[in-house]
Amino acid sequence: MPLMTGRQYLESIPKMHTRVYIRGELVPNLVEHPELRPTFNAIALSYDLAHEPENESTYTCRSHFDGQKINMFTNIHTEPDDLVRRVQQLKNLTPRHGGCVGARCVGSDAINAIYATTYDMDMKNGTTYHQRVQKWLKEVQEKDLAVSGMVTDAKGDRRLGPSKQPDPDVYLHVVRETPEGIIVKGAKAHQSGALHAHENLILPTEAMTPDDKAYALAFAIPADAAGITHIFESPACTLRRSLENSDIDVGNYKYGVHGASLVVFDNVFVPWDRVFMYGETEFAGPLVGLFANYHRLAFCGCKSGHCDLILGALQVSVEYAGLAKTEHVKEKMTDIMFNSELSYGCAIGAARFGSRTPAGVFQPETSLVNAAKLQGGKAVCIAAQQAYDIAGGLLCTMPSEKDLKSPVIGAYVNKYFAGVEGVKTENRIRITRLIEYLSGQSSVIPAESVLGGGAPETQRVMIRAMFRRKSKQLMARAKELAGINE
Ligand SMILES: Cc1cc2nc3c(=O)[nH]c(=O)nc-3n(C[C@H](O)[C@H](O)[C@H](O)COP(=O)(O)OP(=O)(O)OC[C@H]3O[C@@H](n4cnc5c(N)ncnc54)[C@H](O)[C@@H]3O)c2cc1C
C-alpha cells in the first residue's frame, strides 16, 4: 500500500470516534477544532514530506520485513545509519512546524523498544509476544498508521510503587482476564499526540517488582477504543487561540499546539493478539530503559531543530530592530547554536556507537544518549534565556492584534513598536510572537524540554550507572599513569 499523504491522514481521523474533552466539553469534530487542528497540521506535514523526492532519504526507508518502502516513523532500526537518520529527520522536521508530532515520533521509539524486548521475553519464557508485535507492526507499516507512545502513568504518591498505591488505578493495570483478552483500567498522563494517532502503543512506565504483575503491561489499542477518554492539555498559549481568535497573537498559528492529553482507560478491552507484555515484571525495567534511550535520541534531533528555529526567528528580530551587527547579540546567538549542536553531535555519537539487541534492533549507546538528552534540554532553556534578552521587553509586553488593527489606537502601536525604517511593525510583532511561543513565554516547550523523555534525574542515574560500570577500568588507567602499584 502506498504511503499516506497528509490529506489522507486528515481524512482518516473523522472516520474514527476518538473521545476528546476540552475544557469540560466533548469535541464533536476533532480535525476542525482550533486547538487540535495545529497538531493535526504538523502530523499531516510529516506525511506529506515523505512524498517529496528531496526528502525521500530522510522520511522513508525500507521495511526490514519485506523491503517495501515505509515511513521512517514505523521503521525498526537495524543499523547505526537508521539511528543517525532518525536524529537528522527530527532536526529537519521540527523547524518546519515548531510544534510536536508525538503521534508519530514517540510511537517510533515505543515500537523499537517493544520489538526488541518481546524477542528477549520470548527467548527466556517461551511466550509468543514477538509474533504478535510483528503482525501488528506489519499492518502499521502497510497502512502507514500514526502511532503514539504511551509510557507515563499518573503515578499518585511518588514514594510508592504501582501495587502499593492507595488508589490502584494511578498505574494502568489489568482488572480482569477473559478468554478473548484483558480488561485494563487506569490512565496515562501527558500523552503527546495520543488523540491525533490511529494507534496508541502502551508500555509500562518504570521498573517493577514481582508484586506488580498486573501493572507490567504493554499493548496496542486504537485511540478510539471503547472506554478511552482523552482530556486535552490547556496551557496558556493554547487557551489564547479560543480567546483571541487571531492569527498573530498565537505566534505559530498553523502548527503551534503541543497536543498532549490525559488518557483515561475505563475498563478497556484489549484482545490477546494486541497484548505484548502481561506480568513479566523483570522485563518492565529493560523495556522502559530501551524506550528511554530511543526517545532521548530522537528528542535531541527535535530540540536541536527547535533551537535552529529560535535562531532563525531571533536573527529576523534583530535585523528588524537594527541589532544584527551588535557584538554581544552575535555572541549570544553563538551560545545558542553551540549548546544545541553539542546535544545534536552527542546524539549522533550515541547513534553511531550503539549496539544490536538479540532481535537485531540497533539501540543508542546509553551514556552518550543520556548526556545528549540532558544537554538538549539545557540548550532549549539557554536559547529561551538568551531570547528574553535579545528580543527585548516587547516579548512580554506586546499589545494584541486587535490593538494593532484598531482604527483608534492602531497608529500608536504601529509608530512606537516600529524598528528599522522600511520594516512593517506588524512583521516585527509577528516574529516576536513566534519567539514568545518558541521561548516558552506562553507554551509548553520549556517544561517539555526538561521533562519529555523523562525527568533529568533519570538521565543522571543512567550516566552514574554507566560511570560505575567503567570506573574500575578508568581507575586502573589513572593508577597506572600515576605509577601506583597496589
Ligand atoms: C509536554 C510533555 C509531553 C510529554 N509527552 C509524553 C508522551 O508522549 N508519552 C509519555 O509517555 N510521556 C510523555 N511525557 C511525560 C514525561 O515523560 C514525564 O513528564 C516525565 O517522565 C516526568 O514525569 P511526571 O511528569 O509524572 O513528573 P514527576 O514524576 O512528578 O516528577 C517531578 C519531579 O519529581 C522527581 N521524582 C518523581 N518521582 C520520584 C521518585 N520516586 N524519587 C525521586 N524523585 C522523583 C522527578 O525526578 C522530577 O524532578 C510528556 C511530558 C511533557 C511535559
The ligand as an SDF file (V2000), in Angstrom:
LIG
                    3D

 53 58  0  0  0  0  0  0  0  0999 V2000
    4.7160   18.3020   27.0950 C   0  0  0  0  0  0  0  0  0  0  0  0
    5.0320   16.9130   27.5330 C   0  0  0  0  0  0  0  0  0  0  0  0
    4.8260   15.8640   26.6360 C   0  0  0  0  0  0  0  0  0  0  0  0
    5.0170   14.5440   27.0390 C   0  0  0  0  0  0  0  0  0  0  0  0
    4.7510   13.5240   26.1590 N   0  0  0  0  0  0  0  0  0  0  0  0
    4.7710   12.2420   26.6030 C   0  0  0  0  0  0  0  0  0  0  0  0
    4.3880   11.1640   25.7530 C   0  0  0  0  0  0  0  0  0  0  0  0
    4.0670   11.3540   24.5890 O   0  0  0  0  0  0  0  0  0  0  0  0
    4.3850    9.9100   26.2540 N   0  0  0  0  0  0  0  0  0  0  0  0
    4.7230    9.6550   27.5370 C   0  0  0  0  0  0  0  0  0  0  0  0
    4.6690    8.5060   27.9410 O   0  0  0  0  0  0  0  0  0  0  0  0
    5.0930   10.6480   28.3720 N   0  0  0  0  0  0  0  0  0  0  0  0
    5.1260   11.9310   27.9310 C   0  0  0  0  0  0  0  0  0  0  0  0
    5.5250   12.9520   28.7680 N   0  0  0  0  0  0  0  0  0  0  0  0
    5.7820   12.6240   30.1640 C   0  0  0  0  0  0  0  0  0  0  0  0
    7.2150   12.7840   30.6290 C   0  0  0  0  0  0  0  0  0  0  0  0
    7.9660   11.6660   30.2780 O   0  0  0  0  0  0  0  0  0  0  0  0
    7.0910   12.9920   32.1510 C   0  0  0  0  0  0  0  0  0  0  0  0
    6.6320   14.3190   32.3390 O   0  0  0  0  0  0  0  0  0  0  0  0
    8.3680   12.7420   32.9110 C   0  0  0  0  0  0  0  0  0  0  0  0
    8.6910   11.3690   32.8520 O   0  0  0  0  0  0  0  0  0  0  0  0
    8.2120   13.1550   34.3830 C   0  0  0  0  0  0  0  0  0  0  0  0
    7.0900   12.5400   34.9670 O   0  0  0  0  0  0  0  0  0  0  0  0
    5.9650   13.4250   35.6960 P   0  0  0  0  0  0  0  0  0  0  0  0
    5.5260   14.4830   34.7610 O   0  0  0  0  0  0  0  0  0  0  0  0
    4.9340   12.4960   36.2200 O   0  0  0  0  0  0  0  0  0  0  0  0
    6.7120   14.1630   36.8520 O   0  0  0  0  0  0  0  0  0  0  0  0
    7.0600   13.6130   38.2990 P   0  0  0  0  0  0  0  0  0  0  0  0
    7.2690   12.1400   38.2450 O   0  0  0  0  0  0  0  0  0  0  0  0
    6.0440   14.1110   39.2450 O   0  0  0  0  0  0  0  0  0  0  0  0
    8.4610   14.3030   38.5370 O   0  0  0  0  0  0  0  0  0  0  0  0
    8.6010   15.5930   39.1200 C   0  0  0  0  0  0  0  0  0  0  0  0
    9.9470   15.6290   39.8700 C   0  0  0  0  0  0  0  0  0  0  0  0
    9.9360   14.6550   40.9160 O   0  0  0  0  0  0  0  0  0  0  0  0
   11.0590   13.7750   40.8020 C   0  0  0  0  0  0  0  0  0  0  0  0
   10.6050   12.4310   41.2060 N   0  0  0  0  0  0  0  0  0  0  0  0
    9.4410   11.8280   40.8520 C   0  0  0  0  0  0  0  0  0  0  0  0
    9.3590   10.6020   41.4140 N   0  0  0  0  0  0  0  0  0  0  0  0
   10.4830   10.4300   42.1340 C   0  0  0  0  0  0  0  0  0  0  0  0
   10.9870    9.3660   42.9530 C   0  0  0  0  0  0  0  0  0  0  0  0
   10.3000    8.2290   43.1230 N   0  0  0  0  0  0  0  0  0  0  0  0
   12.1890    9.5380   43.5330 N   0  0  0  0  0  0  0  0  0  0  0  0
   12.9010   10.6760   43.3570 C   0  0  0  0  0  0  0  0  0  0  0  0
   12.4750   11.7220   42.5920 N   0  0  0  0  0  0  0  0  0  0  0  0
   11.2850   11.6040   41.9990 C   0  0  0  0  0  0  0  0  0  0  0  0
   11.4670   13.8300   39.3210 C   0  0  0  0  0  0  0  0  0  0  0  0
   12.8360   13.4940   39.1270 O   0  0  0  0  0  0  0  0  0  0  0  0
   11.1660   15.2940   38.9920 C   0  0  0  0  0  0  0  0  0  0  0  0
   12.2450   16.1060   39.3940 O   0  0  0  0  0  0  0  0  0  0  0  0
    5.4370   14.2750   28.3580 C   0  0  0  0  0  0  0  0  0  0  0  0
    5.6980   15.3400   29.2280 C   0  0  0  0  0  0  0  0  0  0  0  0
    5.5100   16.6370   28.8300 C   0  0  0  0  0  0  0  0  0  0  0  0
    5.7750   17.7680   29.8010 C   0  0  0  0  0  0  0  0  0  0  0  0
  1  2  1  0
  2  3  1  0
  2 52  2  0
  3  4  2  0
  4  5  1  0
  4 50  1  0
  5  6  2  0
  6  7  1  0
  6 13  1  0
  7  8  2  0
  7  9  1  0
  9 10  1  0
 10 11  2  0
 10 12  1  0
 12 13  2  0
 13 14  1  0
 14 15  1  0
 14 50  1  0
 15 16  1  0
 16 17  1  0
 16 18  1  0
 18 19  1  0
 18 20  1  0
 20 21  1  0
 20 22  1  0
 22 23  1  0
 23 24  1  0
 24 25  2  0
 24 26  1  0
 24 27  1  0
 27 28  1  0
 28 29  2  0
 28 30  1  0
 28 31  1  0
 31 32  1  0
 32 33  1  0
 33 34  1  0
 33 48  1  0
 34 35  1  0
 35 36  1  0
 35 46  1  0
 36 37  1  0
 36 45  1  0
 37 38  2  0
 38 39  1  0
 39 40  1  0
 39 45  2  0
 40 41  1  0
 40 42  2  0
 42 43  1  0
 43 44  2  0
 44 45  1  0
 46 47  1  0
 46 48  1  0
 48 49  1  0
 50 51  2  0
 51 52  1  0
 52 53  1  0
M  END
$$$$
